[in-house]
Amino acid sequence: MRYSGFQVIKQGLTGNKGWKPVWREPEPKKSYDIIIVGGGGHGLATAHYLAKKYGQKNIAVLEKGWIGSGNIGRNTTIVRSNYMLEGNQPFYEHSLKLWESLEQDLNYNAMMSQRGILNLAHSDSQRDAMARRGNAMLLSGADAKLMTADEVRKMVPFLNFDNARFPITAGLLQPRAGTARHDAVAWGFARSADQHGVDIIQNCEVTGFQMKDGKCIGVETSKGKIKAKKVAVCVAGSSSRVMEKAGMRLPIESHVLQAFVSEGLKLTIPGIVTFGAGHLYISQSDKGGLVFGGDLDGYNTYAQRGNMPTLEHVVEDMMGLMPFLGRARLLRMWGGVMDMSMDGSPIIDKTHIDGLYFNGGWCYGGFKATPASGDAYAHLIATDTPHPTATKFRFDRFLRGGMIDEKGSGAQPNLH
């Protein structure tokens, strides 16, 4: 079934009895050409592009839980490409361009809303750094505007401009940035992959890898052994544990990142605002709830839950930026497990094991990278060559000294 306004009207007039399941619930076959381990946003996007763009049909996506149970449903929905370094910026701009046509590509409403993101500067040095970042964005074909304090005041007059410790000196605006409904993105990619013949197998945990003569020839799962010509892993915060089963140790740490939603309030915040004096990012949902987050919890963990000290830190930042929210009530909070690479940038590469591929280390950039990650990973798996925008995301950069240290967008190893 193709979704359309006509279908909505037709189903509404006929008791909504004609809607079909969004994807099938198949049992795993004994073998596939490609197995994707991880049914999150990146795994499903990879399956979508492999099937639709590269014509691969015999594909399975194995998810240990249910679709949407991992980080894809545990983020703060922000989509942007305001990176600076050569290895990152073209990739994230490619991703943003894919976001802009994603709903048409998937025939699914991902609630993409390009409301813009405003990064605040609170000192002259921060303003100069933002000017440099904005220039790098413009050179890569992205959009950016350096705003004066007066321009920022006109756009978001409710901020605390009189804070003596953290005066707002400027802002870097990316108008094309915005938000998308995170779980709808997973459902849309899953539906499209299924329509192109991909088997999506939920509640199927990978417990090991089958190896023969130094080559990966399949996986061992909670539903039995499954053969494959190629195995592609993308399991976010579980990367280290899964790849350990193949005898690999990754340059990755797992940390929990918390997110929060307030009660519904009158619509106030026009887009996304980030506090440059701390680490707070905040936007407002269509229902009026404030969606916000901050820094990682400092300890290593695989648990999808947070702690009170981090909540206190994030709320303190919010009060420093928007004191008028002091009486707002917190509705809910949750945690997602982040796979933090040691330079804050991702890895999309073949491993030293023939037939085994890896995608991970996304740090804070996972959700916004979803379409480009799937496109680049599919290109690598189908052609055994890196995608033009992902040539820097190789394992060996840590040996070559080719790290992509994007401070403020990824890990800070000295802090954890």
Steps between C-alpha positions, in 0.01 A plus 500: 500500500624845409415766757327814375237754596253301291571186706446688826160622381404160358595310815328757718175453308524120517574457869880485461472127430725495194834594655761228463791410734797731445742210456496119502605277791700230316692210649874510417620302199802276523717738298508850354730696275525777762415500869474835678545468876297776667150615414540862604491800271839433340439129445157555346628789287783278375250229405281757323784635285649156434167379365374813327821659373731200449244234410593256777202281586609214725552706817409451866500754783542337841381696804536363853198699622223668308528765230545836671614363836856633478658841444279580200212550743709654780645818353395864486396497131750765378607507135787731399823526302682775690834320517833653409775250418559364152434139598164578659336799332444360147359179648249674726400741223436196279285362781300822534429499126372143531283608794340768286360242257473205740122503544448485124763228467339285772135599437478549876440801723814544710375842620810674368484865608781733388466763771870579530763461770660791684832447680565777753838658568580648841843652444703663225703182452185291460366749248823476298487119514143505373597732216767248400252212519244693298754577228594131480133412465452750218807368319350149505170619355304512826311802630616712793447850637701672773257712703575795724370515856226740387391262224491213748292712741250574224469129415482358855430793738421272797864394555701630796700769323587674828687207653824655626694174484371383162408802286369413152745655255392336173334197346561264210178414319444214257150562361469162322555300818205373698339197657337174391287244681763245602287185518317592179840502328557140614151395392537669163833334420369164626189523283699593190761228556224242547327613181829442316523141628714539813421261787474694828538251784426636847590339834794329335823564692837432340701287744805431286660496156571201280858504370675281245857547375507859629172591332165582660242265350201568723369565848374303797175633640234428759301355208780278371791527258460708185749498213594814307744613235540834679424605859461870582490612864343828615384471859588842649577479872530120486779515240781395734308202640389371160836544325673332794321183389704525178822549698521875432573778748366839388623857571158567651353561845131465586336776701141585583353826369180619662211688341200671656153628414302757696127538532326668209550878490390779271705487180794732560827366360506541121770241426792343685714705737832388648668655806866561425604561861396149604369218289125538463294453184129565508209505259123481530279226363176557314313405819682772695739285702857625531743235372851548639825335595857573603830326568574130529502328833867460583512126570512210255175306482274293277187589699223703335439716805649815648567655837399802705830696491476527122137610524604770748782617270270526197230684694759746636605578143138550402445742787812692399364540148123520556415588862130530418482118474572458872142401580455258209454138601704213359277242333744217426865414446693215340850389404666369186835322481748693285797343324763768553804482273824654617496785251126571502448378144350178362643184345361351177745240378581140418665312784814289469267198487387427146123535465454699824416873493457755778306823546518681835663760720230759428527687829246786498457480121305178452144614434582787266728266303239228450433538124863566402625223727266254330596628156874489570489161673292352217753635249787339694324164533385488137823624337771437763610862453428794732232752413653830377375685810626233744859444389638636829296265722745209492635292787863570416475874560588433864824334386579758231436802723208601278250564778205733435483692828168684480476651848147578605349241269643183642707342770751678724722215618662715770160521671428130495 
